[in-house]
Amino acid sequence: MEIKSITLLGDKDNGKSTTIGSLMMLTNSVTDERVEEAKNISRQLGRKFEPGFILDSFSEEREGGLTIDITRAQILYKNRAFEFIDVPGHEEFIKNMISGASYASSALLIVSAKRGEGVKEQTKRHVFISRMLGIKNLVVAVNKMDSVGYRYAAFRDIEGELLEFFERIGFDKKHVHFVPISAYTGENLISKSKNMKWYSGKTVIELLQGSNNANRRSDKKLRLLVQGAINDNDKEHVIGKILSGKLGRGDTIKILPSGKVARVNGIIVRGKSLSNAKAGDNAMIMLDKNMDSKITGSVMCHLNDSIEPENTISGLVFAAKPITKIVKIRINGAEIKCNKVMIDSAVETSTGLLFKEKKLKALNAANVRIELDKKIVVDTFDNIKEMGRFVIQDSKGFAGFGIVTRL
């Protein structure tokens, strides 16, 4: 059964854990024992039953009212499985949020309609980062509608504010859907709410079912990311993952950036000898010529492919902290020194507005051109994620991440 990964976004106190806890109960995706445990903890803390306690796994999370690490929860609904990746909603754990958001192409954003909560700077920043990391389908659940008397005006105000921001950062409106909910009472999660008859759209689960994550990578050109090479009895074996396209026994390939050419004599996937391998396969490729053993990070493609190694990339980078100088990047499993970084424009991630800036400020982004000290093979993030994203480092280590926007 295919499991659809959904990134869960939103500030603390907006109801992320409550939403997933309620979904788990409404779909019978949680045991009675787990529900009873959550009820007992609620009583011990002197609170009403909190469905979010089903999701949180650490007592300090429950008592502090926040989620301190990435949490995964699965639900099964009408023969469809969903895995929700709950990422922290506060800035000190931005690094965890980055790694969590990178697993899915669909997201569920929880925004509270309650007075004093609503859309915050961090709400928009999380959406901006998720957009950078490949989120294309977004369901916005406007939560706590019961706290504002189920008023349409409260829902409309949040919808209008966010739509303006989404348009500014390049989110296609066709792939953004808003739904008013009460996570605590379960309204508009699985079943339509009788208190919000003014809403004629789909429920949260219906919208998540309809989001399309299809990506026909096998129809694209061959890109095999090399993870290493083994020489066994003078026979060369290249190990790597096929990111796109297909590879067949007898194909003539080249490995870039070295440009070495070889013929494929054999393919092994999951311990079996095959005549062909496709996108998604981790494979051992037997070649008729020896390659340099230090080829980690190289890319295998077909001989007639026009792709060329580059030493300059254009990208969008996010700074996890103030950065004076980007020293190197890590891409395709290899670390490469940077000779020069030119900032074309900076981006305020909580507004999407562009401005001029010579240095990278914490939690902001920038459109940059990076000159590397050697040539590499990359692709745009929109085309092949794995070949279009990179980590940036300053003199002290991790400083942020980036995506390749154009070649």
C-alpha positions as CSV (number, residue, x, y, z in Angstrom):
1,M,0.0,0.0,0.0
2,E,1.3,3.4,-0.9
3,I,1.9,5.8,2.0
4,K,1.4,9.5,1.2
5,S,3.7,11.7,3.3
6,I,2.2,15.0,4.6
7,T,4.2,17.7,6.3
8,L,2.4,19.3,9.2
9,L,3.1,23.0,9.6
10,G,2.0,25.7,12.0
11,D,2.9,27.6,15.1
12,K,2.6,26.1,18.6
13,D,-0.8,26.4,20.2
14,N,-2.5,26.5,16.8
15,G,-3.6,22.9,17.2
16,K,-1.3,20.7,15.1
17,S,-1.2,17.8,17.6
18,T,-4.9,18.1,18.4
19,T,-5.7,17.9,14.6
20,I,-3.7,14.7,14.1
21,G,-4.9,13.2,17.4
22,S,-8.5,13.7,16.3
23,L,-7.8,12.4,12.9
24,M,-6.3,9.2,14.4
25,M,-9.4,8.7,16.6
26,L,-11.9,9.5,13.9
27,T,-10.2,7.0,11.5
28,N,-9.7,4.3,14.2
29,S,-5.9,4.5,13.5
30,V,-5.1,4.5,17.2
31,T,-5.6,1.8,19.9
32,D,-8.1,2.2,22.7
33,E,-5.2,1.8,25.1
34,R,-3.4,4.8,23.6
35,V,-6.5,7.0,23.8
36,E,-7.1,5.9,27.4
37,E,-3.4,6.9,28.2
38,A,-4.0,10.3,26.7
39,K,-7.2,10.7,28.8
40,N,-5.3,9.7,32.0
41,I,-2.5,12.2,31.3
42,S,-5.1,14.9,30.7
43,R,-6.7,14.2,34.1
44,Q,-3.3,14.2,35.8
45,L,-2.6,17.6,34.4
46,G,-6.0,18.9,35.4
47,R,-7.1,19.5,31.8
48,K,-10.0,18.4,29.6
49,F,-9.2,15.5,27.3
50,E,-6.6,16.6,24.8
51,P,-6.4,14.5,21.6
52,G,-2.9,15.9,21.0
53,F,-1.5,13.8,23.8
54,I,-2.0,10.8,21.6
55,L,0.7,12.2,19.3
56,D,3.2,13.7,21.7
57,S,5.5,11.0,23.1
58,F,7.5,12.9,25.8
59,S,6.1,14.2,29.1
60,E,8.0,17.4,28.8
61,E,6.3,18.1,25.5
62,R,2.9,17.6,27.1
63,E,3.6,19.7,30.1
64,G,5.3,22.5,28.1
65,G,2.6,22.6,25.4
66,L,5.1,22.3,22.6
67,T,6.6,19.6,20.3
68,I,10.3,19.4,20.7
69,D,11.2,17.0,17.9
70,I,9.9,15.5,14.6
71,T,7.0,13.2,15.3
72,R,5.5,10.8,12.7
73,A,1.9,9.5,12.9
74,Q,0.1,7.3,10.4
75,I,-3.6,7.0,9.7
76,L,-5.5,4.7,7.4
77,Y,-8.6,5.9,5.7
78,K,-10.6,4.1,3.0
79,N,-7.6,1.9,2.0
80,R,-5.3,5.0,1.8
81,A,-2.4,5.5,4.2
82,F,-1.1,8.9,5.3
83,E,2.0,9.6,7.3
84,F,2.0,13.0,9.0
85,I,5.4,14.5,9.7
86,D,4.9,16.9,12.6
87,V,7.7,19.5,12.7
88,P,8.5,22.0,15.4
89,G,6.6,25.3,15.3
90,H,9.2,27.5,17.0
91,E,12.4,29.0,15.6
92,E,15.0,27.4,17.8
93,F,14.2,24.0,16.2
94,I,14.3,25.4,12.6
95,K,17.0,22.8,11.7
96,N,14.7,19.9,12.6
97,M,11.9,21.5,10.6
98,I,14.1,21.6,7.6
99,S,14.9,17.9,7.7
100,G,11.3,17.1,8.5
101,A,9.7,19.1,5.7
102,S,12.0,17.6,3.0
103,Y,10.2,14.2,2.9
104,A,6.9,15.3,1.4
105,S,5.5,17.2,-1.5
106,S,2.1,17.9,0.3
107,A,1.6,19.9,3.5
108,L,-1.2,20.6,6.0
109,L,-0.9,24.0,7.5
110,I,-2.8,24.6,10.8
111,V,-3.7,28.3,11.5
112,S,-5.8,29.3,14.5
113,A,-8.8,31.6,14.0
114,K,-8.7,32.4,17.7
115,R,-8.2,36.1,18.6
116,G,-4.5,36.8,19.4
117,E,-3.3,33.7,17.5
118,G,-3.8,33.5,13.8
119,V,-1.1,34.2,11.1
120,K,2.3,35.0,12.6
121,E,5.6,35.8,11.0
122,Q,6.8,32.3,11.7
123,T,3.7,30.8,10.1
124,K,4.7,32.5,6.8
125,R,8.4,31.6,7.3
126,H,7.5,27.9,7.6
127,V,5.5,28.0,4.4
128,F,8.3,29.8,2.6
129,I,10.9,27.2,3.7
130,S,8.5,24.3,2.8
131,R,8.0,25.9,-0.6
132,M,11.7,25.9,-1.1
133,L,11.9,22.3,-0.1
134,G,9.4,21.1,-2.7
135,I,6.0,21.4,-1.1
136,K,3.6,21.9,-4.1
137,N,0.2,20.9,-2.6
138,L,-1.0,22.8,0.5
139,V,-4.1,22.4,2.5
140,V,-4.7,25.3,5.0
141,A,-6.9,24.2,7.9
142,V,-8.2,27.3,9.7
143,N,-8.6,25.9,13.2
144,K,-10.5,26.8,16.4
145,M,-13.5,28.1,14.4
146,D,-15.7,27.2,17.5
147,S,-13.8,29.9,19.4
148,V,-15.0,32.6,17.0
149,G,-18.6,31.4,16.8
150,Y,-18.0,29.7,13.4
151,R,-18.1,33.1,11.7
152,Y,-17.3,33.1,8.0
153,A,-15.6,36.6,8.3
154,A,-12.9,35.1,10.6
155,F,-12.2,32.4,8.1
156,R,-12.2,34.9,5.2
157,D,-9.7,37.3,6.9
158,I,-7.1,34.5,7.3
159,E,-7.7,33.2,3.8
160,G,-7.2,36.7,2.3
161,E,-4.0,37.4,4.2
162,L,-2.4,34.1,3.3
163,L,-3.4,34.1,-0.4
164,E,-1.6,37.4,-0.9
165,F,1.6,35.9,0.7
166,F,1.3,32.6,-1.3
167,E,1.1,34.5,-4.6
168,R,4.2,36.5,-3.7
169,I,6.3,33.4,-3.0
170,G,5.2,31.5,-6.1
171,F,2.6,29.1,-4.7
172,D,0.1,28.1,-7.5
173,K,-3.4,28.9,-6.2
174,K,-4.7,25.8,-8.0
175,H,-2.8,23.7,-5.4
176,V,-3.8,25.6,-2.3
177,H,-7.0,24.8,-0.5
178,F,-8.6,26.4,2.6
179,V,-10.9,24.6,5.0
180,P,-12.4,25.8,8.3
181,I,-12.2,23.3,11.1
182,S,-12.4,22.6,14.8
183,A,-9.8,20.1,15.5
184,Y,-11.0,19.6,19.1
185,T,-14.6,18.7,18.0
186,G,-13.5,17.0,14.8
187,E,-15.5,19.3,12.5
188,N,-14.6,19.2,8.8
189,L,-11.8,16.8,9.4
190,I,-13.6,13.6,8.2
191,S,-17.3,14.8,8.2
192,K,-18.8,18.1,7.2
193,S,-19.6,20.5,10.0
194,K,-23.3,21.4,10.7
195,N,-22.1,24.7,12.3
196,M,-20.4,25.9,9.1
197,K,-22.9,25.4,6.4
198,W,-21.5,28.4,4.6
199,Y,-18.5,26.2,3.7
200,S,-19.4,24.0,0.7
201,G,-15.9,22.6,0.0
202,K,-14.3,19.3,0.9
203,T,-13.1,18.1,4.3
204,V,-9.4,17.9,5.3
205,I,-9.1,14.2,4.6
206,E,-10.8,14.6,1.2
207,L,-8.4,17.4,0.2
208,L,-5.4,15.3,1.3
209,Q,-6.7,12.4,-0.7
210,G,-6.9,14.5,-3.8
211,S,-3.4,16.0,-3.7
212,N,-1.3,14.6,-6.4
213,N,2.3,13.6,-5.7
214,A,2.9,11.8,-9.0
215,N,6.3,12.3,-10.6
216,R,7.1,10.2,-13.6
217,R,10.8,10.2,-13.1
218,S,11.3,7.1,-15.3
219,D,10.4,9.1,-18.3
220,K,13.2,11.5,-17.8
221,K,16.9,11.3,-18.8
222,L,19.1,8.9,-16.9
223,R,20.7,10.4,-13.7
224,L,22.4,8.0,-11.4
225,L,24.0,9.5,-8.4
226,V,27.3,7.6,-7.7
227,Q,27.8,6.7,-4.0
228,G,31.0,4.8,-4.5
229,A,33.0,2.2,-6.5
230,I,34.3,-1.3,-5.8
231,N,37.0,-3.1,-7.7
232,D,36.5,-6.8,-7.4
233,N,38.9,-9.1,-9.3
234,D,39.7,-6.3,-11.8
235,K,36.0,-5.8,-12.4
236,E,34.6,-2.4,-11.7
237,H,31.4,-2.0,-9.8
238,V,29.7,1.4,-9.4
239,I,27.2,1.8,-6.6
240,G,24.5,4.4,-6.7
241,K,20.9,5.4,-6.8
242,I,19.0,6.1,-10.1
243,L,17.3,9.4,-9.5
244,S,15.6,9.5,-12.9
245,G,15.4,7.6,-16.2
246,K,16.3,4.0,-16.9
247,L,19.5,2.0,-17.4
248,G,19.9,-1.2,-19.3
249,R,22.5,-3.9,-19.7
250,G,24.6,-3.0,-22.8
251,D,24.1,0.8,-22.5
252,T,27.0,3.0,-23.1
253,I,27.3,5.6,-20.3
254,K,29.6,8.4,-19.2
255,I,30.4,9.5,-15.7
256,L,30.6,13.2,-15.0
257,P,32.5,15.4,-14.3
258,S,35.4,13.1,-15.3
259,G,33.9,12.3,-18.7
260,K,35.0,8.7,-18.6
261,V,33.0,6.4,-20.9
262,A,32.1,2.7,-20.2
263,R,29.7,0.0,-21.2
264,V,27.2,-1.6,-18.7
265,N,27.9,-5.3,-18.4
266,G,25.6,-6.0,-15.6
267,I,23.0,-4.6,-13.1
268,I,22.2,-5.8,-9.6
269,V,19.2,-4.5,-7.7
270,R,18.4,-5.9,-4.2
271,G,20.7,-8.8,-4.8
272,K,19.2,-9.9,-8.1
273,S,20.8,-9.6,-11.6
274,L,18.5,-7.6,-13.9
275,S,18.5,-6.5,-17.5
276,N,17.1,-3.0,-16.6
277,A,16.9,-0.7,-13.6
278,K,14.7,2.4,-13.2
279,A,14.3,5.6,-11.2
280,G,14.2,4.8,-7.4
281,D,16.4,1.8,-7.6
282,N,19.6,1.5,-5.6
283,A,21.8,-0.5,-7.9
284,M,25.3,-2.0,-8.4
285,I,26.4,-1.4,-12.0
286,M,29.2,-3.6,-13.5
287,L,31.2,-1.7,-16.1
288,D,33.7,-2.9,-18.7
289,K,36.3,-0.3,-17.6
290,N,37.8,0.8,-14.3
291,M,36.8,4.1,-12.8
292,D,38.4,6.4,-10.3
293,S,37.6,5.0,-6.9
294,K,37.0,8.5,-5.6
295,I,33.9,9.2,-7.7
296,T,31.4,9.7,-4.9
297,G,29.1,12.6,-5.9
298,S,29.6,12.0,-9.6
299,V,26.7,11.5,-12.0
300,M,26.2,8.7,-14.5
301,C,24.2,9.5,-17.7
302,H,24.0,8.1,-21.2
303,L,26.7,8.9,-23.7
304,N,24.6,11.1,-25.9
305,D,23.3,13.2,-23.0
306,S,24.1,16.9,-23.5
307,I,24.4,17.7,-19.8
308,E,27.7,19.4,-18.8
309,P,29.5,20.0,-15.5
310,E,29.4,23.5,-14.2
311,N,31.4,25.5,-11.6
312,T,28.8,28.2,-11.1
313,I,25.3,27.6,-9.8
314,S,22.4,29.9,-9.3
315,G,20.2,29.2,-6.4
316,L,18.0,30.3,-3.5
317,V,19.6,29.9,0.0
318,F,18.1,30.1,3.5
319,A,20.3,31.2,6.3
320,A,19.7,29.4,9.6
321,K,22.0,32.0,11.3
322,P,23.8,35.2,10.3
323,I,26.4,34.3,7.6
324,T,29.3,36.5,6.8
325,K,30.8,34.1,4.3
326,I,29.7,30.8,2.7
327,V,32.9,28.6,2.8
328,K,31.6,25.5,1.1
329,I,28.5,23.6,0.1
330,R,27.6,19.9,0.4
331,I,25.8,18.6,-2.7
332,N,25.4,15.1,-4.2
333,G,27.2,13.7,-1.1
334,A,30.4,15.7,-1.7
335,E,31.8,18.8,-0.1
336,I,33.0,21.6,-2.5
337,K,34.7,24.8,-1.6
338,C,33.2,28.1,-2.7
339,N,35.4,30.7,-4.4
340,K,32.9,33.5,-4.5
341,V,29.2,34.1,-3.5
342,M,27.3,36.9,-5.2
343,I,23.9,38.0,-3.7
344,D,21.5,39.2,-6.3
345,S,18.7,40.0,-3.9
346,A,17.7,39.1,-0.4
347,V,14.2,37.8,0.5
348,E,12.3,38.5,3.8
349,T,10.9,35.0,4.4
350,S,8.0,36.2,6.5
351,T,6.7,38.6,3.8
352,G,8.2,37.3,0.5
353,L,9.4,40.8,-0.3
354,L,12.8,41.3,-2.0
355,F,15.4,43.8,-0.9
356,K,19.1,44.6,-1.4
357,E,21.5,43.1,1.1
358,K,25.2,42.2,1.0
359,K,25.1,39.8,3.9
360,L,22.8,36.9,4.8
361,K,20.7,37.6,7.8
362,A,19.4,34.9,10.1
363,L,16.1,33.3,8.9
364,N,16.1,35.2,5.6
365,A,16.8,33.9,2.2
366,A,18.7,35.2,-0.9
367,N,19.0,34.6,-4.6
368,V,22.7,33.9,-5.1
369,R,25.3,32.9,-7.7
370,I,28.0,30.6,-6.3
371,E,31.3,30.1,-7.9
372,L,32.8,26.7,-6.9
373,D,36.5,25.7,-7.0
374,K,35.7,22.7,-9.3
375,K,33.1,21.6,-11.8
376,I,30.1,19.5,-10.7
377,V,26.9,18.1,-12.2
378,V,23.7,19.5,-10.8
379,D,20.1,19.9,-11.8
380,T,17.4,22.3,-10.8
381,F,15.5,21.4,-7.7
382,D,12.2,21.5,-9.6
383,N,13.5,18.8,-11.9
384,I,15.4,16.5,-9.6
385,K,15.3,17.3,-5.9
386,E,18.3,15.2,-4.9
387,M,20.5,16.9,-7.4
388,G,19.2,20.4,-6.8
389,R,19.5,20.9,-3.0
390,F,22.6,21.6,-1.0
391,V,23.8,22.5,2.5
392,I,25.7,25.7,3.1
393,Q,28.5,25.9,5.6
394,D,30.5,28.8,7.1
395,S,33.7,28.6,9.0
396,K,31.8,27.1,12.0
397,G,29.8,24.4,10.1
398,F,26.2,24.2,9.2
399,A,24.7,27.5,8.3
400,G,21.6,26.8,6.2
401,F,20.5,25.2,2.9
402,G,19.8,26.0,-0.7
403,I,18.3,24.9,-3.9
404,V,19.4,25.2,-7.5
405,T,17.0,27.4,-9.3
406,R,18.5,27.5,-12.8
407,L,21.5,26.2,-14.7
